[in-house]
């Protein structure tokens, strides 16, 4: 079957088998390997992407179900060579260790901040509650999201002005 969707601002059309999961489509067909695939049970949340701005576990969505929708992966967070404040926050506050859960955590944080630019600790923890991190204990992740909330896009500091995405 043929599907079309927008991924990170680019229209993509592909011929796929109807049973292909969105996580596999993103990784194997589109080559965007920032979206991780972890538990096979939709419990870990490493596969989170944004579909029409909402976090979804891409291991529970068929690629065909995403046809016609706007999909954003971790590769689509940075714009114009500048890190998204969420990415910068994870760097500034050491919100990652092994990095396996990080792409999904960042996308969930981006969706939260788009909906609520000033979440409190409880709201941040609730937003990321569907994702498992086995390394950080979550405190640094919460601080990373708080940092991003305090430094929204367009309010560059000296540090963020110097941080550019390396090609």
BELTAHU-V125240 format. One record per pair of residues at least 24 apart in sequence whose C-alpha atoms are under 10 Angstrom apart, sorted by the first residue. I is the first residue (numbers start at 0). GAP is how many residues later the second one is. Records with the same first field share a line. If there is no record, write none. Layout:
I: GAP ; GAP
This chain:
0: 63
1: 62 ; 65
2: 60 ; 61 ; 62 ; 63 ; 64 ; 65
3: 59 ; 60 ; 62 ; 63 ; 64 ; 65 ; 66
4: 58 ; 59 ; 61 ; 62 ; 63 ; 64 ; 65 ; 66
5: 45 ; 46 ; 60 ; 61 ; 62 ; 63 ; 64 ; 65 ; 66
6: 25 ; 43 ; 44 ; 62 ; 63 ; 64 ; 65 ; 66 ; 68 ; 69
7: 42 ; 62 ; 63 ; 64 ; 65 ; 66 ; 67 ; 68 ; 69 ; 70
8: 61 ; 62 ; 63 ; 67
9: 60 ; 61 ; 62 ; 66
10: 57 ; 59 ; 60
11: 55 ; 56
12: 54 ; 55
13: 53
15: 47 ; 48
16: 45 ; 46 ; 47
17: 44 ; 45 ; 46 ; 47
18: 42 ; 43 ; 44 ; 45
19: 39 ; 41 ; 42 ; 43 ; 44
20: 37 ; 38 ; 39 ; 40 ; 41 ; 42 ; 43 ; 44 ; 45
21: 25 ; 27 ; 35 ; 36 ; 37 ; 38 ; 39 ; 40 ; 41 ; 42 ; 43 ; 44 ; 45 ; 49
22: 24 ; 25 ; 26 ; 34 ; 35 ; 36 ; 37 ; 38 ; 39 ; 40
23: 34 ; 35 ; 38 ; 39
24: 33 ; 37 ; 38 ; 39
25: 32 ; 37 ; 45 ; 47
31: 41 ; 42 ; 43 ; 44
32: 40 ; 41 ; 42
33: 39 ; 40 ; 41 ; 42 ; 66 ; 68 ; 69 ; 70
34: 38 ; 39 ; 40 ; 65 ; 66 ; 67 ; 68 ; 69
35: 64 ; 65 ; 66 ; 67 ; 68
36: 63 ; 64
37: 62 ; 63
41: 88 ; 89
42: 87 ; 88 ; 89
43: 57 ; 60 ; 85 ; 86 ; 87 ; 88 ; 89 ; 90
44: 56 ; 57 ; 58 ; 59 ; 60 ; 63 ; 83 ; 84 ; 85 ; 86 ; 87 ; 88
45: 53 ; 54 ; 55 ; 56 ; 57 ; 58 ; 59 ; 84 ; 85 ; 86 ; 87
46: 26 ; 53 ; 54 ; 55 ; 56 ; 57 ; 58 ; 60 ; 84
47: 24 ; 25 ; 26 ; 53 ; 54 ; 55 ; 56 ; 57 ; 58 ; 59 ; 60 ; 82 ; 83
48: 24 ; 25 ; 54 ; 55 ; 56 ; 57 ; 58 ; 59 ; 62
49: 24 ; 54 ; 57 ; 58 ; 60 ; 61
51: 59
52: 54 ; 55 ; 57 ; 58 ; 59 ; 61 ; 62
53: 53 ; 54 ; 56 ; 57 ; 58 ; 60 ; 61
54: 49 ; 50 ; 52 ; 53 ; 54 ; 55 ; 56 ; 57 ; 72
55: 48 ; 51 ; 52
56: 47 ; 73 ; 74
71: 35
72: 30 ; 31 ; 33 ; 34
73: 28 ; 29 ; 30 ; 31 ; 32 ; 33 ; 36
74: 28
75: 31
76: 26 ; 29 ; 30 ; 33
77: 86 ; 87
78: 85 ; 86
79: 84 ; 85
80: 82 ; 83 ; 84 ; 85 ; 86
81: 71 ; 78 ; 79 ; 80 ; 81 ; 82 ; 83 ; 84
82: 70 ; 77 ; 78 ; 80 ; 81 ; 82 ; 83
83: 26 ; 64 ; 67 ; 68 ; 69 ; 70 ; 76 ; 80 ; 81
84: 25 ; 59 ; 60 ; 62 ; 63 ; 64 ; 65 ; 66 ; 67 ; 68 ; 69 ; 70 ; 71 ; 75
85: 24 ; 27 ; 58 ; 59 ; 60 ; 61 ; 62 ; 63 ; 65 ; 66 ; 67
86: 57 ; 58 ; 61
87: 56 ; 57 ; 59 ; 60 ; 63 ; 71 ; 72 ; 75 ; 76
88: 51 ; 52 ; 53 ; 54 ; 55 ; 56 ; 57 ; 58 ; 59 ; 60 ; 61 ; 62 ; 71
89: 50 ; 51 ; 52 ; 53 ; 54 ; 55 ; 56 ; 57 ; 58
90: 53 ; 56
91: 48 ; 51 ; 52 ; 55 ; 56 ; 67 ; 68
92: 46 ; 47 ; 48 ; 49 ; 50 ; 51 ; 52 ; 53 ; 54 ; 55
93: 42 ; 45 ; 46 ; 47 ; 49 ; 50
94: 40 ; 41 ; 42 ; 43 ; 44 ; 45 ; 46 ; 47 ; 48 ; 49 ; 50
95: 37 ; 39 ; 40 ; 42 ; 44 ; 45 ; 48
96: 36 ; 37 ; 38 ; 39 ; 43
97: 35 ; 36 ; 37 ; 38
98: 34 ; 36 ; 37
99: 32 ; 33 ; 34 ; 35
100: 30 ; 31 ; 32 ; 33 ; 34
101: 29 ; 30 ; 31 ; 39
103: 24 ; 27 ; 28
104: 24 ; 25 ; 26 ; 27 ; 28 ; 36 ; 40
105: 35 ; 38 ; 39
107: 37
108: 32 ; 33 ; 35 ; 36 ; 37 ; 39 ; 40
109: 35 ; 38 ; 39
111: 33 ; 37
112: 32 ; 33 ; 35 ; 36 ; 39
113: 35
115: 33
116: 29 ; 31 ; 32 ; 33 ; 35
117: 27 ; 28 ; 30 ; 31 ; 32 ; 34
118: 26 ; 27 ; 30
119: 25 ; 26 ; 29
120: 24 ; 25
